Amino acid sequence: MTNGYKQAPYRAVRFGPRDTTIEHRSDGSMLLRSPHTLGAFERRVTDPLIRWAAQRPQQPFLAERAAGGDWRRIGYAAALAQVRCLAQALLDRGLSATRPLLILSGNDIEHALLGLAALHVGIPFAPVSVPYSLVSQDFDKLKHIVALLEPGLVFVANGQVFERAIAAAIPPATELVVTRAPPAGRGARLFAELLATSPSVAVEAAHQAVGPDSMAKFLFTSGSTGMPKAVINTHRMLCSNQRMIATMLPFLADEPPVLLDWPPWNHTFGGNHDFNLVLFNGGTLYIDEGKPVPGQIEKTVANLREVAPTMYLNVPRGFEALLPFFEDDAALCRSFFSKLRVLMYAGAGLSQHVWDSLERLSHRTIGERVPMITSLGSTETAPAALFANWQMASAGNVGLPMPGVELKLVPNGDKLEMRLRGPNITPGYWKHDELSRAAFDAEGFYLMGDALRLADPADPAQGLMFDGRVAEDFKLATGTWVSVGPLRQSVIAAGAPYVQDVVIAGHDRDVIGVLLFPAVDACRALCPELGAGATVCALLAHAAVRAVFQVALDRVAGSASGSATRVVRALLLVEAASLDIGEATDKGSINQRMVLNNRAALVEELYLPKASARTLVANPAVHG
């Protein structure tokens, strides 16, 4: 494969400032800030909806696949009219912060309109992870959320699909609204009835009463504890964050952005960053019903044949899932890259082979490379805090603090722990004062839990490199610190595309071992003779599959600079990470601590004096 594309020019895109100031403090910490002032931002999240309804009344705002396969669209003026009707219906029910709106189903137009209606009149709403209702077997997380929020109204698109979850977790006295198919044995009101409500002057009065510090929504994050915490999101957080993003990406003002987007709105990436990026810039959001998993990614591919995005955002696993389709279909590539200004990944680190493949495909299709950008933040930061808005050559750089954000880097062992302060930071967690206090230091900086390092200590403008999660790092029995984040990326890169994720073991042990989550479909391609019906266990026992993982393990061991980076053993995991017991989130990220706790027996097997038959043992002399 030629690397000639590496010399190809990037597509011309208007980016914002890329600079920072740095202040070295006597305690060893550093403060980084943008020298650019954050401009004025909207008071309320629905203020842009009002503006675009007046300026671009017929401009499509939202679109989704209808039952017949065509795109169902709603423009800005029609959306605002329906939001006002729904807002009146919510006011009539006396909803408030202590009786919020709870949304159990996924991304669709009704979900969006109800959420906007709540925002419009100052009623917090909480979109909930769909797997808590449809994948979970015990509904414990959903029950926890309902008990914490005590919702006054619950919405689902299809009541029968969510019937088990509703029966298990939603109190009979709580009003239920469905778009269609009310669940059996449970009273429910149709969404159309709420939409038929005539708005009164109360809607405008309630809207005017909404201010920057009014609560906008609750977003749930589990962290390492397993049970979800309700992160308070205010209008100030969401509005200021969009102003920050617009400063970093001024090309968004050149033409209305067009997004085809699947990330769930219960996550800050999809529900805050992507949705609001369209809303605040007067663009069009095509709701992608596909997902980056087998059997669902094909829907995304079909949508990309019809919708040419101007900006495409995804988690790394989403880009990886699309690559085989791009490789085999020149027409799909022509559609995808035709109007694309930038690619953006977030939520996890992007493997270098995926990055390189996208650049190569872009060059092959349009003769130039499409810039790849990224950002770093969390549910508590609305979400963007750092932004890399320049053409980078490789993954790992997460950018610089945006205007209005202060970044404090505090020495923590041999790392620099990141802490953040700014208008985009949450005030805390709902009904958890102790957790809220513990989330901030004495100066009011939010404790993100990530570590960063300067890409070039002599030139801070070169950005910051992600250096793992502080809480995940551990010491070997020798006292040597193991930096989990960078090591995890090294193992994934060495095993690409057959390694889906990695959990690093070795706390208080003499050496490092790893538990490998295989990319099952990629592994199946190595042994087609087994057939599509072969079990994962049989697949992982196949010699061809074990061979590629052996090579990866040998390469990692051979490139090690010392015991902190030398992986000596590996086990392939047959069972996927579990949502119910907190090993994984519905967007695919792995909770390292929970996997190690829940699979303690496998960790012990990894460290048996004599390696088990399933254990791979590194031989760096062969492939190092």
N, C-alpha and C positions, 0 to 999 in steps of 0.2 A: 504494500500500500504506500503510495507516494505521500510525502508531507508537503507537497507544493502549495497546498491551500494555506499553509501557515504564513506564507508571504503575501497572501491576497489581502486587499484592502477591506476594511469594515464598512458596512452600510453607514452612510452619513446620518447621524442622529444628533439632535440638539440636547446636550446634557447640561446640568447645572454645575455649581462650583464644586471643586475638589481640593479642599485645603482645610487646615486645622491649626489651632494654636495649642501649645502644650506648656503646662506649668508644673515644674518639679517642686514638690513640697519636702519639708525637712524630715517628715516621717517616712520618706521613701515612696510615697504615693505620687501619682501624676494626675492632673486634670486636663482633659482634652475637650475643646469646644470648637464649634465652627465660628469663624470671625464674622459670619453673615447673620444679620438680625432676622429673626423669624417675622414674616409679615403678618398683617391682620388676618384672622381666620373667622369663619362663620360662627355664629352664636349657637346654632342648633343644627342637627344633622339633616333635617328636612328643608332647611333654607335653600340649598341648591335645587331641590325638587321644585320649589315654588319658582325659582328663577328660570329654570329650563322650561317649565310648563308655559311661562310667558314668552320666552325667547324662541323656543323650539317645540311648539306644542305637538307637532306630528312626528318629531324625531322618535324612532323606536328606543325605548328604554330597556325593556325586558323581553326576552323571547324564549320559548321552550317548545319542545316537541308536543304536538297535539296527538290525540289518539289515532288519527288517520295518517300520521307521519309528517304532516306539514308543520311549519313553524307558526306558532301562535304568538303574536306580538302585542305589546301594549305601549303606547306612546307616553310622553311626559305629561301632557295635559290630562289624558284619560287616567293615568296613574294617580295624579294628584286628586282628581275628583273622587276616585274610589277610596283613596286614603282618608279623605275627609269623611266620607260615609262610614267607613269602618271605625274611624276615631270616635265618632259620635256613639256608635254601638258599644265601644269599650268604655267610654265615659258613662253611658247609661248603666253599666254593670258595676260601677264603683271600683274599677281596678286601680291599683296603686302599687307602691313599692312593697307594701305588706300583703297585697293580693295581685301579684304580677301575672302577666300572660306567659304561659308555657307552651312551647312549640316542639312537638315530638317528631314530626316528619321532616323530610329532607328539603332540598332546594326546589322550590317551584314559585310560580308567580303569586299564588295565594299567600304562601309563607312570607314572601317579600312585602306584599301589600299590608299584611297584618303587622309585621314588624315595623314598617314605616308609619303606620297609623299609631302604634303605641309610642314611637319616638316623637311623633308630631304633637302629641298632647301630654308628654311627660310621664308616660306609664312605662316602667321598665319591663322588658321581656327577656325570656331566656330560651334560646334555641338549644335543644338537647341532642347529644350524639344519638343518631338513629340505631346503632348497634346496641345501645343500652336497652332498647325496646325490642329489636328484632333478632339480635344475635345472642344476647344474654339469656341464660337459662334460669337464673335466680332473681333477676330484676333488682338486685340489691342496690346498685348505683342509682337506678331510677327512683326507687323508694326513698333513698337518702335525699335526692334532689327535691322530690315532692315534699318531704317532711321539712326540709330547710326553707324552701320558698313559700310554701302554703299558697299555691296559685289560685287565683280567682277564676281563671278560664284556661282550658287546655285545648289546643288545636292539633288535629292530624288531618292529612289529606284524605286518606282512605281508612275509615274507621274499622273495617273488617280486617285489614292487614295488621293493625295494631291492637286487635281485640284482646289478646292474651296480656299484653303489657298494661292496657287500660284496666282490665279486670284485676290485675295483681297490684297495681301501684296508684291508681287514681281514685280518690275517695268518691263514693256515689253522689255526694252532695256537690261536688265540683262540676261546674258547667262544662260540657264537652261540645266542641264545634268541629264539624267535618266538612270537607268539600263534597264527599260522596260516600256511599256505603256505610251508614251508621252501624256500629257493632251490635250484635244480637244481645238482647236483654239489657240494654243500656240506653237511656234517653240521650239524644244528641240533637243539636240544632245545626242546620245547614249553613255553610259559609254564605250562600246566596241570601239568606235572611239578614245577616249582618250587613251585607253589601246594599240591601234595599233600604237601610236606615237613612233618613233625611238629616243632613247636618244642620245644626243650629248655631247661634252665635256662641254657644259654649265651646265649640271647637276652636274658634279663633282666640277666645279668651284663654283657654288652656294652653294653646300654642304660644301665646305671648308670655305666659308665665314660665315657660321652659327657659332655663338659663344654662350657661356653660357648665355649672357644677351639678346640674340635674342628672340623676342616674338615667342612663340610656338602656343598658342591658346588663345581664349577668352572663358571663361566659365561664364554663366549667373547665378546670384543669386539675389533673390528679397529682402531678408531681411524682414523688417517690412514695407517697403514703397509700395510694390505692383508692381512697375515697375522694370524690370530686370536691373541690373548693370553688365557691362562687366568686369569681373575680368581678368587682364592680367596674363597669365601664361608664364613664361620664361623657356628656356631649363635648366638653372641653378636650378630653383625650382624643376622641374620634375626629373632631374638626381640626384640631391643631396638627394631628398626624397627617391628615390629607394636605394641609398647607406645606408641611415639611416635604412630603413626597413630591408635590408639585414644584417645589423649589429645586429638588434634585433632578426632576425629569420635566423640564419645561416644554419638551416636545409634545406633552399631553395637551397643551393649549393650541397646538398647530392644527389639529384635526380631532374630531370626537373619537375617542378610543373605542375599538371594537374588541371585545373579549369573548372567547369561548372558554368556559370555566366550570370545573367540577368540584373543587375543594369545598367541603361542607361548611355551611354558614354557622355551625356551632363552634367552628374553629376560627381563631382570629385572622388567619391568613385569608380564608375564603370570605368570611362574614364581615370583616372590618376592612382589610387591605384591598381585596379585589372588588367586592361589591361597592364599597365607598369610592374607590378610584373611578369607577364608571359613573356613579351618581354625581360626584363633585366635579367631574370634567365633562358632563353632558354626553356621555357615550352610550353604547349599546352593549348589554350583557346577554349573550346567548348561554342559557343554562344547559350545561352538558350533563346528560344523564349517565354518561359513561364513568368508569372508574379504572384506575391502573391495575386491574387484576384480570386474569384470564376469564373470558366470557363477557366482560364488561368493557374492556379497552376497545373492542371492536365498535362499540357505539360512539366512542370518541373519534375514532378514525372516520366513521361514516359522517359525523358532524363536520370534521375538518375538510372533508371533500366539498362541503357546501358553504362553510363559513371561513373566510380568510381573516384571521385576527391581525390587528395592528400591534398587539402586544400579547405574548403568550406566557402565562405564569403556571408553574406546576411544582410539585415536590419532586425531588430527584427520582423517586421510583416511577413517577408518571412519565418523565422523559425517557427513562430506561425502557419502559413498557412500549413506548411508541417507536423506538429505534427500528425493530425488525420490519415494521410496516413501511417506514420511510425508506429503508434500504431496498425494499422490493417494489416500490411503486413511485415511479418518476412523476406521474400525474398528481399524486397526493402531495409530493414535495413542492411541485409548482404552485399548487393552491396554497399550501401552508406558508411558504416563504414569500409569496407574491407581494403582500402588503406589510409584512412583519418588520417592525422597527427594532424591537428588542425581544430577547428571551430572558426570563427571570426565574430563578429557582430560590426556594426558601424551605425552611422546616428541617433540613438536614444537609449534610455535605454532599456535593455532587461528585460522583466518581469521574476521574480524569478521562477514562475511555469514553464515557458518555459525552462529556464536554467536547472532546476531539471529534467524535463522530458527528455531532450536530454541526460543528464548524465545517467539516468536510462535506456534509450533505448540502449545507447552505452554499458553499462555494461551487459545488457541482451543479446546483440548480440555478442560481442567480448570478454566479460569477463574483460574489463577494461574501464576506462573512457577516452574519447578524450578531451584534454584540450580545454577550451574556452578562447579565448583572445579577446582583443579589443583595440581600439585606439581612440584618440580624435583629431580632427582638423576641417578644414573648406575648402571651395573652395579657400580661400586666403592663405592656408598653404600647398597646393599641394598633398594630404591633411594631411598626418599624422604629428603630432607634439608631442603628448604624446603617449606612447605605454605601454600596460600592457601585457608583454610577459612571464607570469608565470601562474601556475595553481591556479586560485582563486576559492574560495568556493561559492561566490555569486556575483551578479551584482552590479554595481555602481562604482567600482574602474576603473579609466581611465588611470592608469599607471604613468609613469614618463617621463620627457623630454628626447628625443632621442639625441644621439651624434650630436653636431652642433646646437642644439636648446637651447636657453635661455628662461626660464620661469620666469616672474616677477609676483608676487602676491601682489596686492595693496589693502590695506583696503578700503572698500566701504560700508559704513554703518556697518552692522554686518557680512559682507561677505568679501571674498578675491577675487577680480577681477583678471582674468588671462590676461596676455599680453605676446606676443611672439616675438622673434627676431631670425633670422637665414637665411641661404641661400635658404630655402624653402618658404620664405614669399614673397607674391606678391609685386611688386613695386607700385601697385595702380589700379585704375579703368580707363578704356579707355574713354577719352574725359570728365572726371569728376575730374578736378584738386582739386576742393574744397572737394569732398568726399574723395579723396586720402589723402589729408592733414589731414582731420579729423579722418582718420582711424589709425593714429599713434600718439604716445605720443612724448614728447620732446626728449626722448632718442632713438627714432626709433623703439619702440616696437609696434607691431600690436595689436589693441584693439579688442580682440576676442569677448567680451561681455558675456562670461561665467564666472561662479564663481566656485571655487574649495576649498576644505579643505583637510588638511592632514589626511589620514586614521588613522595614529598614530603620534601625534605631537612629541613623543619621538623617533620615528624611521621613518624618511622620506622615507627610502627605501621600506616601506610598501605601498607607492603609494599615489595617490590623488583621492579623491572622487568628482564626479560631484555634484555641489551644485546649479544647476539651472542657468537660464539666468538672469543677473543683471537687464536688462531692463524690464523683466516680473514681477519682484517682486513689491509689492505695500503695502501701509499702510491701515489698517482698520481705521474707524473713531476714534477709541481709540488711534491711533498713533502706534499700534502694527504692525510690519512688517510681511508680509506673504511671505514665501519662496515658490514660485510657483513650481519649479522643483521637489523637494522632495515630496511635497504634491500631485502633479499630479501622481507621481509614486506610492504613497501609495493608491490612489483611484483606479488606474489601477490594482494594485496587489489585492486589496480587491474584485474587481469585475471580476477578470479573470475567465473564458475566454470570458465574455459577454461584457466587456468594451473595445472598440477599442481605444478611446482616450478621453481626459478630458480637458475642459477649465475651469480655476478657476476664479471666479468672487468675488467681494467684495471691490473694490477700494472705499475708503471713505464711506463704509457701516459699519454697526455694526457687521455683521457676514459674514462668507464665504458661498457662494453657488457655485454649479458646473453645467455646461452644459455637458452632457454625449453623446458622439458619440457611439452608440451601435455597437457591432459586430453582424451584422444582421443575418448571417448564423448560428452562435452559438445560437442566440435567437430563430430562427425558430425551432431548434431542441427541444426547450422547449414546443412547442405547435404544434406538427405535425398534429393535427386535423384541423388546419386552412388551410393546403394545401400549396403547393409551390407558388401559385398565390396570396396569401394574401398580401395586401399592408403593407408597413412598418408602417403606422399609426395604422392599425388594430393589427399588431404584437405587437407594443409597448404598446397598451392598454390592452393586454391580462394579466390576473391575474398572470399567472405563470412567465411571463417576468418581470412584475413590482415587483414581490416578490423577485427575485434574486437581482435586483437593490436596493430594500429596505434593504435587508440583508447587502449588501455591504456598503450602506450609514450608516447604524447603526453601523457596525463594525468600520468604519473610525471615526465616531463621538465618539464611545466608547473608542477608543485608543488614543484620543487627549490628549495632555499634556497642552493645553491652547487654547485661542481664535485663535492663529495663525495657528493651525492645526485642529480646530474643524469645520467640514463641517455640516451645519444644513439643507440645502435644495438642491434638485437636479431636473433637468429637462432632459428628454430624447429627443434628437434631431431627428426629422423625416428626415430632409434633410441632406444629406452628405455634407461635406465641399466642397466649390466651388473653382475650379481652377481659373476661370475667374476673380473673385473678390478678389483673393489673400488669401483665407482662407487656402488653401492647396497647397502643391507642388505635382508633379507627382510621387514622391517616397513615398508620404503618410504623410509627416510631417505636423503638424498643426501650423498655425500662430495664436497664442493666441490673440494678439491685434486685428487682422482683424476680427476674429470670434466675439469678444465682440462688436466691432463697428458695424458690419453688422447685428448682431442679438440683437440689443439694446432692442427691444421690449420684447424679451424672457428674457433678464436680468431683465427688469422691472417686468415681471410676476413672476420671481423667488423671488422678494422681496416685493410682495404684502402683505399688513398687514394680510390678511386672505389668506392662501395658496390656489391656484387654484386647480381644480380637477386633473390636470396633474402633479402637483408638488409633489415630494416625500419629506416628512419631517422626519428628523432623529429622531429615538427613541432608543438611545444607551442602555437604560435599558433592551431592548429585546435581542439584538444581540451583544452588546458591549463586 
